[in-house]
């Protein structure tokens, strides 16, 4: 038994823009476009990545297919540490020129841009060439404004705007460095090409505690996601390799899948550009805020911040006074049904306070409870007041949802269909409206 294994937790999963469906039992031809990648892996000595899997075609796109019968508990893939691309793989001259504010996804984006410009002179060229092309991603950050407007009532809209702002700010940080080394990056690195590389990195990277960073892993990033799968990529620090173990039996020619995590459709669309119609991990996001006209607003927000409960800033960085909270169907160990998330209960109890004295009482109670703010139901009718505030907000969200769907029905015309079909595909937009409006 190997010790000190570490699960590789997805930062943002890994779909690369392909729509995901399992094609179990299908005999599919090897995807010839990826033959150079397979040969490259073999030339690097990564033969244990190829003993059970190959890259093939399914009805929904490329996938990793089994080339033999695989039993549950068997290793289906192993890759070495040398194949794992971490953000510190940039040339020293580039690394020394970058600000500390340049994040890890930006550094992986620069890695792609650098090796793409190098072309066949790059030792990573077979892998870089197999990454999704500039117009090949369906993440919501690539939606047109008219398309994204359809999701304005959803947190996906806010998340997308925040992501676009983040990428733009990161581009501002790296642009001078890119321009400083045209021999490395070429003359034509634009915001659009940087955004593409950034989203490739964020959708194809794992966070690895043992490495102290995120990492991209060629070939492994072609695993598709299945919400019912339990297989994960595990990293063994002492041995210096990562592996995937099958969580069920696979017939020869079947698509082998893993899980990217318990991600709702909002995260899947933002990071990967696909959704699952029957996603068991899906959730509804509701917005709660301390109204701008509340005379106690500043005190309430300070109390929340002092106890580690942050609000979501607007895209320009200013204080919103609110936050998104996820609601999903859950069951307790005793199967007592559904519940309201603890963070949401705390937030609602605080913003429902009508006097400074109530806020002070919550702060004192938190001191006695090791900093746990508003964990217990309020007394003297105040809990009912807090729940009424929550219920009113949920009803408002439902009303906005219905209005958005009504507007959708009015927009059902050839012009609208052409709009939705542009770029990311009609099916994703229909699912998006059903899941998040």
N, C-alpha and C positions, 0 to 999 in steps of 0.2 A: 504494500500500500504506500502510495506517494504522499508525503507530508507537505504541509505549508502550501496547499493549493489556494488560489485566490480567484474568486469569480470576477470576470471582466464585466463591469456594469456599464451599460450603454449610457453615453452622455445624451445622445439624441437618437439612438437606434441606428438603423442601417438598411434603407430600402433602395436608395439610388434612383427613385422615380419610377420603378416598375410596379404595376398593380399586382397584388399578391393573391394567389390562389394555390391550394395544394393540388397536385396532379398525381396522386398516388396510384401506382399500378400502371402508369403509362410508360410505354417504351418510346423514348424520344431520341432523335438523332443528336450527335454531338454538335454543339454550336461552333461551326468552323471558324467564325470570326475570332474566337478566343483560342484557337490552336497555338498562336505564338505565345500567349500567356502561359499555357500549359507547358510548352517547351522551355520557356524561360524559368518556370518554377523547377523543372527537372534539372536544368543546367546549374541552378543554385544549390542543388542537393536537397530540395524540399520534396523528396519523393513520398514521404509519409502523408503529404497532403493529397496525393493522387492515387493512393491504393484503393480507396473506396468510392471516390467522387469524381465526377467530371462536370463540365459546363454544357448544358443542353438547352434545347428549345421546348417550351410548353405553349399551350394556347394563349397564355398571358405574357409571354416573354421569356427571357433567359432565367435559368435556375440551376442549382446544383443537384445533380441526379446521381443515384447510386449505380455503380457498375458491378455490384454483386449483391447477394442477399446479406442484409445487415440485421443483426439481432440486438434487441434492447440491452443496453449496458456495454456494447462494443464501442471502441474508439472509431470514429468515422473520419477524423482529421487531426493532424498534428503539424504545427509549424514552429520554426525556430524563432528565437528572440531576434535574430538578424533580419528577419522579414518584417518586423514590426516597425513602422515608420512613426517616430516620435517628433515633437516639435523642435527638438535640438539638433536635427539633421541638416540644418541650413549651413551654408559656408560661414566661416568665422567672421569674414568681413561684413556679411549681412547681419549676422547675429549681434555683432558689436554696435551696429548702427541703429538697431531697433530700440524703441522705447519700451520700458517695462509695462506700459499700458497696452502693448500689442498682445492680444490673447493667444491661446494655444491654437484655436481654429484658424486664426489669421496666419500663424506661422506654418501650419499645414497647407493653407491655401498658397502661400509663397513657395513652399516646396513643390507643389504641383506646377505652378506657373514657371518656375525655374527649369524644371525638368521637361516640361512641355516645350519650352523655347530651345532647349538643348537638342531635342529630337532624338535621332538615332545615336547621338553621341552620349546620351544619358544611359547609365546602367539600369534605370528604372523605366525605360521607354516602353517595353511591352505592357507594363502595368498602367502607366499613364495613358497610353493609347486606348485602353479598355474602359476608362472612366466615362461616365455619361457626358455627351457633348453639350455645348453651350445651351442649345435649345432642348435638351433632353430631360430636364428636371421639371417636376410638376408641383414643387413646394409652393405654398401660397405666396411667398415673397416674389414669385415670378408672375403672379396673376396681374392682369391689367386693373387699373383703378375701377373701371366699370364693373368688372367681375367681382372684385373684392368688396365693392359696395353692397353686394347681395348679402354679405355676412356682417353688416355693421352692427346688428343686434347681438352678435356673438363675441365671446372673448377671443376667438380666432382673429377677428379684425384687429383688436388691440395688440395681440401678440405679434401679428404680422407687421404692424406698423412699428412696434418696438424693435423687432428683428431687423427690419430695413434700416432703421435709424442706427442701430448698433453696427451693422455692416458698413454703412456710409461713414460712420465715425472711425471705424477701424481702417478703412481705406485712406482716410485723411492722414492717419498715423503712419501708414506704410508707403504712401505715394512718393515721398521724397527719397526714401531708400530705393524704391524700384527705379526711379528716374536716375539715381546716382550710379546704378549698375546696369546700363542698357545691354552690356555684353552678356549679362546673366538672364535678364528678364525680357529683353527686346524693347522695342519702341512703342508697343501698342497695348500696354496693360491699362484697361479701362475699369471704371467702377463695375460695369456689367460683367467683365471677365473675372474680376476679383470676387464679386458676389457669387458667381457660378462656382468658383473654386472653394469659396468659404462654405457654401451649402453642400458641396460634395464632401468636404472634410467633416462637417457637423453631422451629416447623415451616415458616415462610414467610420466613425471612431468610437472606441471604447475608453472608459476611464479605468486606468490600472493603478491601484494604490501602490503596488510593489515598484512600479516604474516612476511613480510620482508625476504622472502626466497622462494625457490621452494618447491614443495610438491608432493609426490606420494599418490594416493588415490585408495585403493583397490576397485574392482568392477567397479568404474567409468572408470578406465583405460582400460576397455574392449569395450568401445564405438569405433566403426569403423568410419572412415573418409569418408565424401562425399563432394566433392568440391562445390556442389550446396546447401548444408545445411547451415542454418543460426543459428542453435541451438548451444549454448555455455554453459559452466559450469560457474555459477555465485556464488560468495561467499558473504555472509552477515555477516559482522564482528560482529555487535552487537548481533545478534541472535546466531552466532557460528555454522552456517551450510552452506553447498553449495548445489546448486540444478541445475537441467537442466529442461528447459521448452520446450515443443515440438514446432517446427516451422511449423508443418503441421499435418494433420490427419494421423493416423496409424491404420490399421486394426489389429485385433488380430492375432498374429503369424508373424507379419512383423518385419523386422530388423529396429531398431531405431538407427539413426546415428546423429553425430554432425560434426562440422567442426574443424579441427586442425588449421585453419588459411588459409590465401591466400598464400599457399606455392607452389613454382615451383617444377617440378619433380626432380630437382637436390637435393633439400632439403629433399624431401620425400625419395629418395633412400639413401642418406647419413644417415639420422636419423632413418628411419623406414624399409628400404628394400623393398619398393614397389613404383610403379609409376602409374599414371593414363593416359590412352591413349588419352583422350580428356580433359586434365586438362586446364580449362580456365585461370588459374593463371600461366601457364608455361611461361618461358622466355628463351632467348638466352643470354649466358654470353660471353662477349668479353674481351680480355686482352689488356690494353693500358699501355705503359710504356715510361719513358724517357730513350732513348738508353744510354747504358753505355759509348759510345764514344762521347756523347754530351758534349761539353765544358761548357755548362751552366747547366748541370744536377744537380749539387749540389745546385745551386741557385734556380732552379725550384722546387726541392723537399723541400727545406727550405720554400719557399713561400707557397707551398701547406700545409705543416705541420703547419706553423704559422697561417693558416686560417682554421685549423681543418679538413683538408683533408688528411687522412692517406693512405699510400701505404701498400700493403700486403707483409709481410716479407716472405723470404724463410723458409723452414721447420727448418733450422738450426739457424733461428733468424736474419740472415743477411738481409741487405736492398735489395729489389728487384727493386725498382724504378718504380714499376707498381702496377696496381690494376685491379680486375675484375669488370665489370659493366654489369648490367642486362638490356636487351632490351626486351620489351614486347609491344604488341598492346594495346594502350590506346586511350581514347577519352576525349577531354576537355568537360567542362559543355556546351559549345556552339556547341559540336559535330563537331569540326574542324579537326578531324582526329588524326594522330599519332604525337608523339614528341620525342625528345631526352632527356633523364633524365638530370636534371640540374647539378648534380655532374659530369656527363660525359662531358657535354659542358664545364664546368669550367676546368676540367682536360686537355681536348684537347687544349683549348685556352692557357693554361699555357705552356704545353710542346711544343706547336708549335712556341713559341717565338724564335726569332733568335738573339736578342740582350738583353743586360742587361737593356738598356733603356726601352724596352717594359715591362720587368718584373717590373721595378720600377714604370712605369705608372699604371700597374695593381694594385700594392700595394697601390699607392696613391688613385686610384679610389675606392678601397675597404674601405679605411679610411672614405671617404665621404659617403659610403653606409653601414655604421654600420658593417663593417667587411665582407660584402658579396663580395667575390672575383670573378672577371671575370663573372659578371652576365649579362652584356650587350654585344651584338655582337661587335666584333672588327671592326676597321675602316681601310680605305686605303688598301683594299684587304686582310687584315690579317685574316678576318673571313673566306673568301674562302680558304685560306691556311690551316686554322685549320680544316675546314670541309673536305678538300681534304685528310688531314692526317687521319681523322676518316674513310673516305670512303676506303682509301687504306688498312687500318687495317681490316675493315670488309671484304673486298674482299679476303684478305689473310686468314681470318678465314674460309670463304666459301671454299676456295681452300683446306685448310687443312681438312675440313669436307669431301669434295668429295674424297680426297686421302684416308682418313681413311675408308670410305665406300667401296672404291675400294679394299682396302686390306682385308676388311671383306668378300667381294665376293670371293676373292682368297683363303680365309681360310675356305670356306664352304666345309668341308670334315667330315668324321666320327670322326676323331681325334678332330677337332675343336668343333663339336657338343658335344662330350664327355666332353671337357674342359668346355664349357659354362654350361652344365647341372650339373657340380659338385657344390655341396654346396648350392648355392643360387638359382639355377633353370634357365633353358634356357630362359623362357619367359621374365624375368626381364632383362637379358642381351640384348636380341633383342630390347626391348623397350629403354634400356639405349643408345644403339648406335643410334637409331632413334632420340632421344631427345637431346643428349648432345655432340655428337662427334664434 
